[in-house]
Amino acid sequence: MKYKVHRFDINMEEDQFRLEKFLNGLKGEIASIIPNVKPTFMGMGATAKVNFLYVIEKIQL
């Protein structure tokens, strides 16, 4: 079994269709999607944002 890791930079408010196109374009099976969650502090308090995803693709031999 072989795997390939893709890094997908994302803006959660704007990139839904770009992510969908990317995922549908993969040849193998998606094994996992791991978000990179970054804490962000704003005037009203703390929040978190996802700035990129790791997409692990299982490649069929």
N, C-alpha and C positions, 0 to 999 in steps of 0.2 A: 504494500500500500504506500502510495506517495501522497504528500500534501504540499500545497502551495499557499503561502500567506500573502495576502494583498492588503495594502494600507489604503483606506479610502477616506480622504479628507472631506469633511461634511459640515454644512451649516444646517442645523436641524429644521429651521424655518423655511428654507428655500430648496433643498436638494432631494426631496422625496422622489421625484421622477427620475433624476439622474442616478440615484441609488437603485431604483427599480430596473432601469435600463442596464446598469452594471451587473446586477445579480442575474437578470435573465440572459445576459451575454456569456456567462460562465459556462464552460464545457463540462466540468465535473460537478460533483455533488457538494453542497454547502455543508461542512461539518460543524462550523460554529461561527458566530459573529460576536466579537468582543469590543464593547465600546470603551474609549478612553474618556473617563469622566474627570473633568477639571473643576475643582471648587472655585467659585467666583463670589466676591464680596461686593454688594451693591449698597446704595444709601439706605435701603429699607431692610437689609439683612443679607444673609448668606444664601446662595443658590449653587447650582451645579450646571455645567454645560458639557455636551459631548462635542469634542473638536475633531475626532477621527475615529474610524472603526477599523479593526482588524477582521478580515474575512478569511477564514480558513477553508480552502477548497480541497476536497478529496479527489485525486486524479486517478481515473481507471487505467490500468495497464493493459 
